Structures are given as C-alpha cells and as structure tokens.
Amino acid sequence: MSRNRNLTDLRNIGKKIAGRLNEVGILSESDLRQVGAVSAHSMIREKHPNEPLPVCYYLYSFEGALTDKHWNDISKQRKEQLRAQVG
C-alpha cells in the first residue's frame, strides 16, 4: 500500500476535511502519518479557534484514515485515548 496517497483517497477524508488539513500544511497521507491524528486535530483547532470541531468529524476521521477504518468502527477505548490526548 502506498503511503503517499492523496488525502481524499483515504477513508473518512472528503474534500472539506482535506481542505482543512491542507490549510495546516498536511498535503498527503505521509504528512498525516508523520503528524498523527491528535496533532492534526490540534493544528486545525488552533487555526480555527472560534469554530467548534466535532471530534468524530475530525479526530476520529483522521485516526480512521490512518488505520483504514470507518471512524465509527474505532473502538470505544481508542476513542477515549484520543480524546484524552486532545484534552
């Protein structure tokens, strides 16, 4: 499996989310892997401080993209770990 696919080729990543990732310098799958789901979510939150970011829409989507799972298929335990890391 290629590690440098376009973001929209990853599970859970559509044009809107890919655009948000691009705004913070994450342009490909390898960029997202390097940064990680938690940091990517935090970077977007910092860029848009007055906008609520649904955790499932961003954080879980990034994790699912990196693990090739639909965001809703991520275990409850893993979701709790991710939320704790985001703070």
Secondary structure, DSSP 8 states (H G I E B T S, - for coil): --S--BGGGSTT--HHHHHHHHHTT--BHHHHHHH-HHHHHHHHHHHSTTS---TTTTHHHHHHHHHTS-GGGS-HHHHHHHHHHH-
